[in-house]
Amino acid sequence: MTATPQGRTRRIVLVSGVCALVVTGAGLLAGCSEDPDAGTNGVGRLPADQIQSRTRKAAESADAVRLSGTVVTSGRTYRIDMRLKSDGATGAVTSKGASFKLLRVGEHLYLKADADFWSHQDGDGEVAAADKLEGKYVKVPEGDPSYKKFSGFTDKDVLLDGLLTLHGTLAKDGHHEQAGVRTIRITGDDGSGGTLDVSLQGTAYPLRLVRAGGAGTLTFSAWGTDFDLTEPDKGETVDYGRQLPSS
């Protein structure tokens, strides 16, 4: 074994110490040879297309997730905060100042909102309906046009399948951090096709998505964390029949 000169040993220790101090949220500053993927799940070493594939598979296999942020579709912005799993979901949606809660248990979909949400300037009958529905879980009939629209916010597979796709040429955009978790960021067409931060710790779950074309920003959390889904009590429920009132 060849001995290392004492002066060289000091230099190695000094350089290692400096490198340890310059770790940033986006990785390491130039000049240090530390591996930014050391101690991670290793997905940061993969090409961007394989990272996207890996994170989609992780999301699909998870039993549950919390999804929050904004979604812009058909020129309308929705702020959502939903907890989702395969057999249902619960959470809240806000759009144009109107907020409502959604609860889906199996195929049964319920909507809960205040009187202002249900009010319609078509006469006293609508006001009476709004007062009756305020604060109640209104069962949305499967044949009502609103069922498909609202249930889309409660379907884990549909939401994730539609969201977790970047558009254009995929590339990696460095190491970052989301809510204290180290991530690798991938982009579509240098960001114009969206950006996605993928966890480098544990399972390679998606943690933050910036959608293409300014179509919203979403965060993903509580992956695999189960939550309770139960039908509301009959006293809290209104079954309006085949079609909801206009709102």
Salt bridges, closest charged atoms under 4 A:
ASP35 OD2 - ARG45 NH2 2.73
ASP37 OD1 - HIS175 NE2 2.85
ASP81 OD2 - ARG66 NH2 2.73
ASP122 OD2 - HIS120 NE2 3.07
ASP157 OD1 - LYS156 NZ 3.92
ASP161 OD1 - ARG56 NH2 2.86
ASP197 OD1 - ARG185 NE 2.78
ASP226 OD1 - LYS85 NZ 2.77
GLU231 OE2 - HIS108 ND1 2.85
